[in-house]
Amino acid sequence: MTPVLHRIARVGALAASVLAAAHSAAAPALTEIKVSYQPALYWSLPFYVATQKGWWAELGLKPSFSTFPAGVPQIAASASGSWDVGGTGSVPAVLGFVRFGIQTIGLTNDESAGNALLASKAMAEKFAKDPKVLKGQTILLTANSTGDYAVQSCLKKVGLAKSDVTIKNMDQGQIISAVSSGNADLAGLWAPNIYTLEEKAGAKVICSGKDSGAVVPGALIARGDYAKEHPEAVARFLAVYLRAWSWMKAHRPEAIAMMKTFYDQGGVAISNASMNREFDTRPTFDLAQQLQHMDRAKGASDVDHWFDDIAAFMRGTGAIQSVPAAADYITDAYMKRVMADPKLRDFANDKN
């Protein structure tokens, strides 16, 4: 290379280096945030949608995800700091506070209709004639879950107690296999496992949480120490989650297509009718509705009442020793941060 060409090459390299440095300075580093959830569930779909749409980075977040088959192992994993924020069922959310100081910072959805007691076709016919046929039967369910809560609420509705039946603790996949193979007649499941068993084995929902009057909210959660140290990151996490619901409500056909992919990745195959049923039977909450349900201006909030009932159920099962004060672990502080910040508020409510 001639001296002239060598100088030109050096100048070019220097210019490229300066441009790269300028670009790096203009683009602030993303804040890493560890998000936990259970895969192939309606309420966890927003995490997938937000990722596909690139919304995390728009608010300066870089999520890493960890998934769990149910709430209890998810909550246990918080002890090691393996996740910062996420979503889970209301039962594990309460357990998470009692054991690890986890905070409930919002609602994922109302899944009262999505937690239910199912029966084989033959048992469903017997139940329709006499609900007391459940006495002495064995019910498969996942202990200390929202499914467990719904089942016990259903038993109470028909005048039976937990002691009137035999409870067998199994994970959701094992329950589906047992009923599908004819080895069990009664099961406590949550959606979309409900639809899988209906479509795979012809099982019938004989009572849901909604039927029995049990409100079953899903919880947005954060590790207590993380939320205290990183309140802005928690608020941005909430804004991303709410944005996904805003968009999905306005673009349902596209959301259903993304749901199919998300469920397939989690090993769940259900019909389009069942996916639409998720949207039809599982109310979700925008920013204003979140704050309305968490409002304590006139005393205990709606959310306080719902979680107090769930905590009372857990005390009855022996999962916790006493009912914790709702104000100790349910907080609207981070939702209020979203509402108070024009950028976050507009982002959370954006339907596009």
Secondary structure, DSSP 4 states (H G I P E B T S, - for coil): --HHHHHHHHHHHHHHHHHHHHHHHHSPPPEEEEEEE-SS-GGGHHHHHHHHHTHHHHTTEEEEEEE-SSHHHHHHHGGGT--SEEEEEHHHHHHHHHHH-PEEEEEEEE-GGGEEEEE-HHHHHHHHH-GGGGTT-EEEE-TTSHHHHHHHHHHHHTT--GGGSEEEE--HHHHHHHHHTTS-SEEEEETTHHHHHHHHH--EEEEETTTTT---EEEEEE-HHHHHH-HHHHHHHHHHHHHHHHHHHH-HHHHHHHHHHHHHHTT----HHHHHHHHHH-----HHHHHHHT--TTSS-HHHHHHHHHHHHHHHHTSSSSPPPHHHHB--HHHHHHHHSHHHHHHHH---
